[in-house]
Amino acid sequence: MSTGCGGGTAARMDPDAATELVRKGATLLLLDVPQRTLLGLDTQVFSIGPKFMGIKMVPPGPHFVYYCSPNRHANEFAPTVGFFLTTQPSEVIVRKWHAQEERLIKLSEEEEIRYTEAVRRFEFDSQLGPYNLDSFGDWKQLSTYLSQSVIERLEPIGGEITIAWESSWMDKAPQTDMERRLMDQLKDEKFTKNAAVQSERRGCYYTTIPASIKLSNTSGNELTALNLDKPLHTRTIMFVKFIRAIYYQLKHGFQRTHDSSSGEDMGNSLFLDEAWFSRDIFLYRLSKDFFAVILEAPVVDGDLLSWTRKLKSLLETTFGWDLDDNTVNLIDEDDEFAPVVVELDGS
């Protein structure tokens, strides 16, 4: 029923303790989801089988549900759709598969009450997979700063998140082979039909990142000072939290893949395209510049320095980068995607 997710702690628990966890944990009941659909909850992924009807023992707090439906031959999948939930103890959340729109929808209040009562009578218990509590620690690290207010501020109208509706960046950034394949897939009629139906919706309300300043006849140190985040010297706690969050996001996203049944090391993460190992991508350039600012500063908060070194080591170990290589010119005058030149008064 699941891939990479087993019962974990619940499988080793005595029946009375497991029953208590079911009562106290939230339940996600999913009706009529097609077989072979890939369904994720936080860091866990399920491949839907004939008896699957959802997940029980879900701890209270913020969670992310995501899924992608297969075609008839299960050799292609639609773009992933996801949404956030903030669960309460003993809460039952019900969603039903809409075959025409190929997405999960809410039920009427009357239907939801009926299914909720059935869940609490344990009528679906044998068809619900347990939340793997062994992996909950990973999710807590990833979602430390994910509050209900943050979710409400960022999530799209309607709550559904999918790259198919994140069109604003498609023509603005350099594309790797993986990104180009994704763009081709998103332009395919069978993947855009549902986006057209939901035409009133848009992507997430992300925070706008200020444009960089680039001036000719300016030294690298001066450019760094001009573009340096102004709160760095006064809000070190904020930057420690930011680096910590980025560290765990990358550590989890790029961890090596293991076979779920044998535990065998399958090599680099499935998320790692070859472009990630290049020094031409934005992450390398930004990271190198950022680490230079922090590690060469005369006075740096101890926690900020510690987490900066941990992040630097993670990137160097994962990608084989040399972030101490001073021969690399981070600001290439001929780079099409270099920061925009801004003429300041008096320049």
TAGIZI-V608804 format. One record per run of one state. SS is the DSSP state (h for helix, s for strand, l for the rest). FROM is the first residue (numbers start at 0). LEN is the number of residues. If there is no record, write none. Layout:
ss: (SS SS)
from: (FROM FROM)
len: (LEN LEN)
This chain:
ss: (l s l h l h l s l s l s l s l s l s l s l s l s l s l h l h l s l h l h l s h l h l h l s l h l h l h l s l s l h l h l h l s l)
from: (0 1 3 7 12 14 24 25 31 37 41 43 47 53 58 60 68 69 70 76 77 80 87 91 98 102 105 108 120 124 127 128 130 132 142 147 154 160 162 165 176 187 188 197 213 214 219 227 229 233 235 253 256 258 264 267 273 277 281 295 301 319 340 341)
len: (1 2 4 5 2 10 1 6 6 4 2 4 6 5 2 8 1 1 6 1 3 7 4 7 4 3 3 12 4 3 1 2 2 10 5 7 6 2 3 11 11 1 9 16 1 5 8 2 4 2 18 3 2 6 3 6 4 4 14 6 18 21 1 6)
